[in-house]
Amino acid sequence: MDLLSCCWRLRCPRRRDPVFLTGGSFPPDCPVCSETLIKLSVYGVNDGHQQTSNFLGSSSFSVADLLQFKDQQLSLSLRTADDSATVGTVVLSRLKMGEIEDGEVDHITADMHQKCTLVYESSHGTINDKDNGPIMNSVFKNAVCKVYRFQTVDSKWMLVREQMAECTLSFSVPKQLIALYIQEDTCRIQELKDLGELSPHWDNLRKDVISRYDQIIKEYQDTLAELEKHTGPSFKPSCSKGQKYLEFVPINLHTQRMRVTCPRKTDSFYDVVTVGAPASHSQGFKNGGLQKLLSKYESEKKSHSTAYQCIYYPPDQTARAREILSVVSQLQPLISALADQLLQAQHCSAEALRDVLKSLEEKTDQFVHALKDELVKSALLALHAARPGYVSKSQTSTPSSPHKADSHPGVTEESHTVCNNVNGSQTPQKESKASPVRSDSIPHHKEYDEEEWDRVWASVAKSLNCVIAMVDKLQEQDNNNQESAPCHTLADVITSHSTDRPLTAVDGRDQLGVVVQSLKECVSAVAERARRSVIFVLLQEAAGSSAQGLQLQQRRDTVFSQALAALACGFVMRLYAGLEDKGFLRQLHAVGLVAQFESLLSTYSEEIGMLEDMEVGISDLHRVTFRITEAASEEAVSLQPTISGRRDRYTVEVPLPHHAFQTLPDELREGKPLRVLPVLFNVGINEQQTIAERFGDISLQERINQKNFEILEGYYKSLMNTVPSECLPCFQTQTDIKELLDTLGQNVVTKKRKNVEILWLAGMICRRMNGIRFTSCKSAKDRTSMSVTLEQCSLLRDEHQLNKDYFVRALDCMRSGLLAQREVAQWDDPEAGSIAINKPASRHFYPIALLLVSSHLLVVWLILSLVFLLAKYQ
């Protein structure tokens, strides 16, 4: 006979007397049968903060004892350890998800670590099981569930299942990103070496930049090696947020799903992702966060560019250089592949040949358009000036050449001093007062033809025209059933399109191979020159950066890694939940999804720096797109999302099993890039926010909310113009989304302390638009848990007719487990009041005996005590 021993700790809130039903956790390798014996041990928690408890009693029963009663309830007496006395009674009930039973129990809670065959349905999940199916279990692990039963306004009973789980992406995404960072920086080093021979000055700067990249690579390799050794839970606890090797991992990343089952209604579920605010805790916030540091860095970079005699490129131009580099790297191999396909398609049908030609023409036009940029042209001139032996224009021109002086009126005599003529060993003068050299003040070599670049990239278009003409000629020949055309006719066609590359035609198909090869060679030559030019731009940016630039890049990489891990987790969870929702899938590929990040950080002290980090990290998520792919198998390792790309653009591929993938719309199965629009709303709610609103500055919070409201409003307009309203979810409350947006806009501009209405409205709008919800605070514990539980109870009240008399009781029941583990933060709850644990007041008061030593300290003590008292009782 099997014996299963279960030990659960129950803690009842003060002045409450709930009835708990705690379910045992039966692992798959421990089958439960009617003869299985279960031993129940009950402990009483004396101190929830110190986790001290005392043994109350225990009792044993078999599964058959529980099942033989009609109501499937069993009353047991708790006996002391020596079996000498009865200390209480425990009532056990068998409850299945999906069953709505009448009863007089106010609310029932069930805790377990995974699905239990005794308390719930079968532990073997199915594909359609949105909570514990194989798809969900591949990414979400170690689920902890609670089940409640609450009364509705019509005296019926609703069943509420709350499930929190860890996500494997907490470590998977950072490890993939770090590997991509290493790969990108290694390629950048090779690209700098491929610039060729430079003057001594530029060569020394290049060596310095390469050494910086080597330093970053070494640190990232060490971090990745440490992460590979990590074993244990799939999340980073808040106590580890300052550890260097875990800085890329988000804090306390968890998913939370509330599933509601009501009489005569289909099940409803509400998801939210909880995560600590993406921030670089290892670097600290003494000097602020990313937003402040980046602004200061850009202003200082101008002076550094002057000191190193580099051309200063504004952030928009350096971003454009990275974009050009990315486009060239993507389009060149694609054009080459399409050109090869064109040669193969000539032996197929005319329709196939025309389709490949259309794709080739489209990609080549994109390639030419990207290179038709003044930045590339000017960068080529700057690179030419950095070659050895270059003589600046100021050394060869004389005042008697007015046409040369007027050719570049923005270039002064002082700006013509070129860094190429600087001794390579010379140390830049930091105190130089000269203005930075602008990108429009580039020296021009007397022997360099400025129009050469225009002719070079134009040759790509000419070669494409030759290919188009040759394909047209071949199709015309096929239509006329002619094996070949006269040689002079083919030669005339080619010469009319490309005077630079006259070709002798013998056979039409052979000629097509010649012009296609010519196109590939032109594209390769142009791509190489463009690549070197923009790399030189990035070299100047890196050379003009101080050591602070290196730290900022690492800080930004860290914050982005945490933000992307959370976004990928939310996207996967939302996708899995909507696989059978055709309206959601249509919205997904037509306009994308909105990801609403709810932040509860204060605008006081170091949390200002966290909020500045979080703002930049969330904004950088605009560079991320998603693609849905078909998994190689249904094993968990094949269902893990993968990341590819560079820092300017990343793609997250989410694999689905074959049967699920085949049900998707054509646009999704063809791999269409999917956009996710991140928005951030912040309202501080703790005592520090009271101090900030009374004595500090909350302009950062106001600016963030106003900016992201405009983004959210723009997404709504795009959604309404693209997707019919039938694709959006239905809610009991009939308030229109437009009306909610208008109310949110009014609250954003209203001066009101701790205006949590902004967060509630933003969350409501997000859910109505099929969005992804995130809730964050410093560590995703106290404030986050208060927000999530309040939102859940509000949804039960507004959407499922929770009895008003049960609102506070339901809120207290959901928070009871949290009270036993951690302190509760202050949260202004209009329904339940401000629920908070009474903390010792002495924490804010210093020993008076020490303060009496100095009258100044006593005054400071009085002021600080008054401030904290005002904040506490506000």
Backbone hydrogen bonds, N-H to C=O, Kabsch-Sander energy under -0.5 kcal/mol:
donor,donor_aa,acceptor,acceptor_aa,energy
4,L,37,L,-4.1
5,S,3,L,-0.6
6,C,4,L,-0.5
6,C,39,K,-2.9
8,W,41,S,-1.3
10,L,8,W,-0.5
10,L,43,Y,-1.1
16,R,13,P,-1.6
19,V,107,H,-0.6
20,F,18,P,-0.6
21,L,109,T,-1.4
23,G,21,L,-0.6
26,F,24,G,-0.6
30,C,27,P,-2.1
36,T,33,C,-1.4
37,L,2,D,-3.1
38,I,61,F,-3.7
39,K,4,L,-2.8
40,L,38,I,-0.5
40,L,59,S,-3.8
41,S,6,C,-1.5
41,S,39,K,-0.5
42,V,57,G,-2.8
43,Y,8,W,-0.9
44,G,54,N,-2.8
45,V,10,L,-0.7
46,N,44,G,-0.6
46,N,52,T,-2.1
47,D,52,T,-1.4
51,Q,47,D,-1.0
52,T,47,D,-1.4
54,N,44,G,-2.3
56,L,42,V,-2.5
57,G,42,V,-1.4
58,S,79,R,-2.1
59,S,40,L,-2.3
61,F,38,I,-2.2
63,V,36,T,-1.8
64,A,34,S,-2.1
66,L,62,S,-1.3
67,L,63,V,-2.0
68,Q,64,A,-1.5
69,F,66,L,-0.5
72,Q,69,F,-0.8
74,L,92,L,-2.7
76,L,74,L,-0.5
76,L,90,V,-3.1
78,L,88,G,-2.8
79,R,58,S,-2.4
80,T,85,A,-1.9
83,D,80,T,-1.5
87,V,78,L,-2.5
87,V,85,A,-0.5
88,G,78,L,-0.8
90,V,76,L,-2.7
92,L,74,L,-3.3
92,L,90,V,-0.5
94,R,72,Q,-1.8
95,L,93,S,-0.6
99,E,96,K,-1.7
101,E,99,E,-0.6
112,M,145,C,-1.1
120,Y,116,C,-2.8
125,G,123,S,-1.0
129,D,126,T,-1.2
130,K,128,N,-1.0
133,G,129,D,-1.4
137,N,133,G,-2.7
138,S,134,P,-0.9
138,S,135,I,-0.7
139,V,135,I,-0.6
139,V,136,M,-1.3
140,F,136,M,-3.0
141,K,139,V,-0.5
141,K,166,E,-1.8
144,V,164,M,-3.2
145,C,112,M,-2.1
146,K,162,E,-2.6
147,V,110,A,-0.5
148,Y,160,V,-3.3
150,F,158,M,-1.9
152,T,156,K,-2.6
153,V,801,Q,-2.0
155,S,152,T,-1.6
158,M,150,F,-3.0
159,L,261,T,-2.9
160,V,148,Y,-2.9
160,V,158,M,-0.5
161,R,159,L,-0.5
161,R,259,R,-3.2
162,E,146,K,-3.5
162,E,160,V,-0.5
163,Q,161,R,-0.5
163,Q,257,R,-2.8
164,M,144,V,-2.8
165,A,255,T,-2.1
166,E,141,K,-2.7
167,C,234,S,-0.6
167,C,253,L,-0.6
168,T,139,V,-3.0
170,S,167,C,-1.7
171,F,168,T,-1.1
172,S,168,T,-2.0
173,V,169,L,-1.5
175,K,171,F,-2.0
176,Q,172,S,-2.0
177,L,173,V,-2.7
178,I,174,P,-2.8
179,A,175,K,-1.9
180,L,176,Q,-1.9
181,Y,177,L,-2.8
182,I,178,I,-2.5
183,Q,179,A,-2.2
184,E,180,L,-2.8
185,D,181,Y,-2.7
186,T,182,I,-2.2
187,C,183,Q,-2.2
188,R,184,E,-2.2
189,I,185,D,-1.9
190,Q,186,T,-1.9
191,E,187,C,-2.5
192,L,188,R,-2.2
193,K,189,I,-2.0
194,D,190,Q,-1.8
195,L,192,L,-1.0
196,G,193,K,-1.1
199,S,386,A,-2.3
203,D,199,S,-2.9
204,N,200,P,-2.1
205,L,201,H,-1.8
206,R,202,W,-2.4
207,K,203,D,-2.2
208,D,204,N,-2.0
209,V,205,L,-2.4
210,I,206,R,-2.6
211,S,207,K,-2.0
212,R,208,D,-1.5
213,Y,209,V,-2.2
214,D,210,I,-2.4
215,Q,211,S,-1.7
216,I,212,R,-2.2
217,I,213,Y,-2.8
218,K,214,D,-2.3
219,E,215,Q,-2.1
220,Y,216,I,-2.7
221,Q,217,I,-2.5
222,D,218,K,-2.0
223,T,219,E,-2.3
224,L,220,Y,-2.6
225,A,221,Q,-2.2
226,E,222,D,-1.9
227,L,223,T,-2.2
228,E,224,L,-2.1
229,K,225,A,-0.9
230,H,227,L,-1.1
236,K,250,P,-0.8
240,S,237,P,-1.8
241,K,238,S,-1.5
243,Q,240,S,-1.5
246,L,243,Q,-0.8
247,E,244,K,-1.6
249,V,246,L,-1.4
252,N,236,K,-3.0
254,H,252,N,-0.6
254,H,274,T,-2.5
255,T,165,A,-2.4
256,Q,272,V,-2.5
257,R,163,Q,-2.6
258,M,270,Y,-2.4
259,R,161,R,-3.1
259,R,257,R,-0.6
260,V,268,S,-3.5
261,T,159,L,-2.9
262,C,260,V,-0.5
265,K,262,C,-1.6
268,S,260,V,-2.1
270,Y,258,M,-2.0
272,V,256,Q,-2.0
273,V,773,R,-2.4
274,T,254,H,-2.3
274,T,272,V,-0.5
275,V,775,T,-1.8
276,G,251,I,-3.3
277,A,777,C,-2.9
281,H,279,A,-1.3
284,G,280,S,-1.0
288,G,285,F,-1.1
293,L,289,G,-2.6
294,L,290,L,-3.1
295,S,291,Q,-1.4
296,K,292,K,-2.1
297,Y,293,L,-2.3
298,E,294,L,-2.2
299,S,295,S,-1.4
300,E,296,K,-1.8
301,K,297,Y,-1.9
302,K,298,E,-0.7
303,S,299,S,-0.6
304,H,300,E,-1.8
305,S,301,K,-2.4
306,T,302,K,-1.8
307,A,303,S,-2.2
308,Y,304,H,-2.2
309,Q,306,T,-1.1
310,C,305,S,-3.1
312,Y,437,V,-3.2
313,Y,311,I,-0.6
317,Q,314,P,-0.8
318,T,314,P,-2.1
319,A,315,P,-2.3
320,R,316,D,-1.7
321,A,317,Q,-2.3
322,R,318,T,-2.0
323,E,319,A,-2.0
324,I,320,R,-2.6
325,L,321,A,-2.3
326,S,322,R,-2.2
327,V,323,E,-2.7
328,V,324,I,-2.8
329,S,325,L,-2.0
330,Q,326,S,-1.7
331,L,327,V,-3.0
332,Q,328,V,-2.1
334,L,330,Q,-1.0
335,I,331,L,-3.1
336,S,332,Q,-2.2
337,A,333,P,-2.2
338,L,334,L,-2.4
339,A,335,I,-2.3
340,D,336,S,-1.8
341,Q,337,A,-2.1
342,L,338,L,-2.1
343,L,339,A,-1.5
344,Q,340,D,-1.7
345,A,341,Q,-2.5
346,Q,342,L,-1.1
347,H,344,Q,-1.2
348,C,345,A,-1.9
353,L,349,S,-1.9
354,R,350,A,-2.4
355,D,351,E,-2.2
356,V,352,A,-2.1
357,L,353,L,-2.1
358,K,354,R,-2.2
359,S,355,D,-2.0
360,L,356,V,-2.6
361,E,357,L,-2.6
362,E,358,K,-2.2
363,K,359,S,-2.5
364,T,360,L,-2.3
365,D,361,E,-2.2
366,Q,362,E,-1.8
367,F,363,K,-2.1
368,V,364,T,-2.7
369,H,365,D,-2.5
370,A,366,Q,-2.2
371,L,367,F,-1.5
372,K,368,V,-1.1
373,D,371,L,-2.4
376,V,373,D,-0.6
377,K,373,D,-1.5
378,S,374,E,-2.8
379,A,375,L,-2.3
380,L,376,V,-2.0
381,L,377,K,-1.5
382,A,378,S,-2.2
383,L,379,A,-2.6
384,H,380,L,-2.1
385,A,381,L,-1.9
386,A,382,A,-1.0
387,R,384,H,-1.2
390,Y,387,R,-1.4
392,S,390,Y,-0.5
395,Q,392,S,-1.1
396,T,392,S,-0.7
396,T,393,K,-0.7
397,S,393,K,-2.5
401,S,398,T,-1.6
404,K,401,S,-0.7
405,A,401,S,-1.7
406,D,402,P,-1.8
407,S,403,H,-0.6
408,H,404,K,-0.5
411,V,408,H,-2.1
412,T,410,G,-0.6
416,H,412,T,-0.6
416,H,413,E,-0.7
417,T,414,E,-1.3
418,V,416,H,-0.8
421,N,418,V,-1.6
422,V,419,C,-1.5
426,Q,423,N,-1.8
430,K,428,P,-0.9
432,S,429,Q,-1.4
437,V,310,C,-0.7
439,S,312,Y,-0.6
441,S,438,R,-1.9
448,Y,445,H,-1.2
449,D,447,E,-0.5
450,E,448,Y,-0.8
452,E,449,D,-1.5
455,R,451,E,-1.8
456,V,452,E,-2.2
457,W,453,W,-2.3
458,A,454,D,-1.5
459,S,455,R,-1.3
459,S,456,V,-0.5
460,V,456,V,-0.6
460,V,457,W,-0.7
461,A,457,W,-0.8
462,K,458,A,-1.9
463,S,459,S,-2.4
464,L,460,V,-2.1
465,N,461,A,-2.1
466,C,462,K,-1.9
467,V,463,S,-1.9
468,I,464,L,-2.6
469,A,465,N,-2.7
470,M,466,C,-2.4
471,V,467,V,-2.4
472,D,468,I,-2.5
473,K,469,A,-2.2
474,L,470,M,-2.3
475,Q,471,V,-2.6
476,E,472,D,-2.1
477,Q,473,K,-2.3
478,D,474,L,-2.5
479,N,475,Q,-2.3
480,N,476,E,-1.7
481,N,478,D,-1.2
482,Q,477,Q,-2.6
490,L,486,P,-1.7
491,A,487,C,-2.4
492,D,488,H,-2.1
493,V,489,T,-2.0
494,I,490,L,-2.4
495,T,491,A,-2.7
496,S,492,D,-1.9
497,H,493,V,-0.7
497,H,494,I,-1.0
498,S,494,I,-2.0
505,A,503,L,-0.6
511,Q,507,D,-2.6
512,L,508,G,-1.7
513,G,509,R,-1.6
514,V,510,D,-1.6
515,V,511,Q,-2.4
516,V,512,L,-2.3
517,Q,513,G,-2.1
518,S,514,V,-2.1
519,L,515,V,-2.1
520,K,516,V,-2.3
521,E,517,Q,-2.3
522,C,518,S,-2.3
523,V,519,L,-2.7
524,S,520,K,-2.3
525,A,521,E,-2.5
526,V,522,C,-2.7
527,A,523,V,-2.6
528,E,524,S,-2.1
529,R,525,A,-1.9
530,A,526,V,-2.6
531,R,527,A,-2.6
532,R,528,E,-2.0
533,S,529,R,-1.9
534,V,530,A,-2.2
535,I,531,R,-2.0
536,F,532,R,-1.8
537,V,533,S,-1.4
538,L,534,V,-2.1
539,L,535,I,-2.1
540,Q,536,F,-2.1
541,E,537,V,-1.9
542,A,538,L,-2.5
543,A,539,L,-2.8
544,G,540,Q,-1.9
545,S,542,A,-1.1
549,G,546,S,-1.1
550,L,546,S,-0.7
551,Q,547,A,-1.5
552,L,548,Q,-2.6
553,Q,549,G,-2.1
554,Q,550,L,-2.0
555,R,551,Q,-2.6
556,R,552,L,-2.7
557,D,553,Q,-2.4
558,T,554,Q,-2.2
559,V,555,R,-2.4
560,F,556,R,-2.5
561,S,557,D,-2.0
562,Q,558,T,-1.8
563,A,559,V,-2.3
564,L,560,F,-3.0
565,A,561,S,-2.1
566,A,562,Q,-1.7
567,L,563,A,-2.4
568,A,564,L,-3.0
569,C,565,A,-1.9
570,G,566,A,-2.4
571,F,567,L,-2.7
572,V,568,A,-2.4
573,M,569,C,-2.2
574,R,570,G,-2.4
575,L,571,F,-2.7
576,Y,572,V,-2.6
577,A,573,M,-1.7
578,G,574,R,-1.2
578,G,575,L,-0.5
579,L,576,Y,-0.8
581,D,578,G,-1.3
582,K,580,E,-0.9
585,L,581,D,-2.2
586,R,582,K,-2.1
587,Q,583,G,-2.2
588,L,584,F,-2.4
589,H,585,L,-1.7
590,A,586,R,-1.7
591,V,587,Q,-2.3
592,G,587,Q,-1.8
593,L,675,R,-1.9
595,A,677,L,-2.7
596,Q,594,V,-0.6
596,Q,772,I,-2.5
597,F,595,A,-0.7
597,F,679,V,-3.2
598,E,596,Q,-0.6
598,E,774,F,-2.4
599,S,597,F,-0.6
599,S,681,F,-3.0
600,L,776,S,-1.8
607,E,604,Y,-1.3
608,I,605,S,-1.5
609,G,605,S,-0.5
610,M,606,E,-1.6
611,L,607,E,-2.2
612,E,608,I,-2.3
613,D,609,G,-2.4
614,M,610,M,-2.8
615,E,611,L,-2.4
616,V,612,E,-1.6
617,G,613,D,-2.6
618,I,614,M,-2.7
619,S,615,E,-2.1
620,D,616,V,-2.3
621,L,617,G,-0.5
621,L,618,I,-0.9
622,H,619,S,-1.7
623,R,620,D,-1.8
624,V,621,L,-1.7
625,T,650,Y,-2.2
626,F,674,L,-2.4
627,R,652,V,-2.5
629,T,627,R,-0.5
629,T,654,V,-1.8
631,A,629,T,-0.5
631,A,656,L,-3.2
638,S,635,E,-0.8
639,L,635,E,-0.8
639,L,636,A,-0.8
640,Q,637,V,-0.8
642,T,653,E,-2.0
644,S,651,T,-2.0
646,R,649,R,-1.9
649,R,646,R,-1.2
650,Y,623,R,-2.0
651,T,644,S,-2.8
652,V,625,T,-2.7
653,E,642,T,-3.0
653,E,651,T,-0.6
654,V,627,R,-3.3
654,V,652,V,-0.6
656,L,629,T,-2.0
661,F,657,P,-2.9
662,Q,658,H,-2.3
663,T,659,H,-0.5
663,T,660,A,-0.6
664,L,661,F,-1.4
668,L,665,P,-0.5
669,R,665,P,-2.1
670,E,666,D,-2.0
671,G,668,L,-1.3
672,K,667,E,-1.8
674,L,626,F,-3.1
676,V,624,V,-0.6
677,L,593,L,-3.4
679,V,595,A,-2.7
681,F,597,F,-2.5
683,V,599,S,-2.1
685,I,600,L,-0.8
689,Q,686,N,-0.5
690,T,686,N,-1.1
691,I,687,E,-1.5
692,A,688,Q,-2.2
693,E,689,Q,-2.5
694,R,690,T,-1.7
695,F,691,I,-3.2
696,G,691,I,-0.7
696,G,692,A,-1.6
702,E,698,I,-2.0
703,R,699,S,-2.7
704,I,700,L,-2.3
705,N,701,Q,-2.3
706,Q,702,E,-2.2
707,K,703,R,-2.5
708,N,704,I,-2.4
709,F,705,N,-1.7
710,E,706,Q,-1.6
711,I,707,K,-1.5
712,L,708,N,-2.5
713,E,709,F,-2.5
714,G,710,E,-2.0
715,Y,711,I,-2.1
716,Y,712,L,-2.1
717,K,713,E,-1.9
718,S,714,G,-2.0
719,L,715,Y,-2.7
720,M,716,Y,-2.6
721,N,717,K,-1.7
722,T,718,S,-0.9
722,T,719,L,-0.6
723,V,719,L,-2.9
727,C,724,P,-1.9
728,L,725,S,-1.4
740,L,736,D,-2.1
741,L,737,I,-2.7
742,D,738,K,-2.2
743,T,739,E,-2.2
744,L,740,L,-2.5
745,G,741,L,-2.7
746,Q,742,D,-1.9
747,N,743,T,-2.1
748,V,744,L,-2.2
749,V,745,G,-1.3
750,T,746,Q,-0.8
752,K,750,T,-1.2
755,N,752,K,-0.8
756,V,754,K,-2.1
758,I,755,N,-1.7
760,W,756,V,-2.2
761,L,757,E,-2.5
762,A,758,I,-2.3
763,G,759,L,-2.5
764,M,760,W,-2.2
765,I,761,L,-2.6
766,C,762,A,-2.2
767,R,763,G,-2.1
768,R,764,M,-1.9
769,M,765,I,-1.1
769,M,766,C,-0.6
770,N,767,R,-1.4
771,G,766,C,-2.9
772,I,594,V,-2.5
774,F,596,Q,-2.3
775,T,273,V,-2.4
776,S,598,E,-3.0
785,S,781,K,-2.7
786,M,782,D,-2.2
787,S,783,R,-2.1
788,V,784,T,-2.6
789,T,785,S,-2.3
790,L,786,M,-1.9
791,E,787,S,-2.3
792,Q,788,V,-2.4
793,C,789,T,-2.3
794,S,790,L,-2.1
795,L,791,E,-2.3
796,L,792,Q,-2.1
797,R,793,C,-2.0
798,D,794,S,-2.8
799,E,795,L,-2.8
800,H,795,L,-0.7
800,H,796,L,-1.0
801,Q,797,R,-0.5
802,L,796,L,-1.8
803,N,151,Q,-2.2
806,Y,803,N,-2.1
807,F,804,K,-1.1
808,V,804,K,-0.5
810,A,806,Y,-3.2
811,L,807,F,-2.7
812,D,808,V,-2.6
813,C,809,R,-2.2
814,M,810,A,-2.4
815,R,811,L,-1.7
816,S,812,D,-0.7
816,S,813,C,-0.6
817,G,813,C,-0.5
819,L,815,R,-2.2
820,A,816,S,-1.1
821,Q,818,L,-1.0
822,R,818,L,-2.4
829,D,827,W,-1.0
833,G,829,D,-2.0
835,I,827,W,-0.6
835,I,833,G,-0.9
836,A,834,S,-0.7
837,I,824,V,-0.6
839,K,837,I,-0.7
843,R,840,P,-1.4
844,H,841,A,-1.6
845,F,842,S,-1.2
846,Y,844,H,-0.5
850,L,847,P,-0.7
851,L,847,P,-1.6
852,L,848,I,-2.1
853,V,850,L,-1.1
854,S,851,L,-1.2
858,L,854,S,-1.6
859,V,855,S,-1.9
860,V,856,H,-2.3
861,W,857,L,-2.7
862,L,858,L,-2.2
863,I,859,V,-2.3
864,L,860,V,-2.7
865,S,861,W,-2.5
866,L,862,L,-2.1
867,V,863,I,-2.3
868,F,864,L,-2.4
869,L,865,S,-2.1
870,L,866,L,-2.4
871,A,867,V,-2.3
872,K,868,F,-2.3
873,Y,869,L,-2.1
874,Q,871,A,-0.6
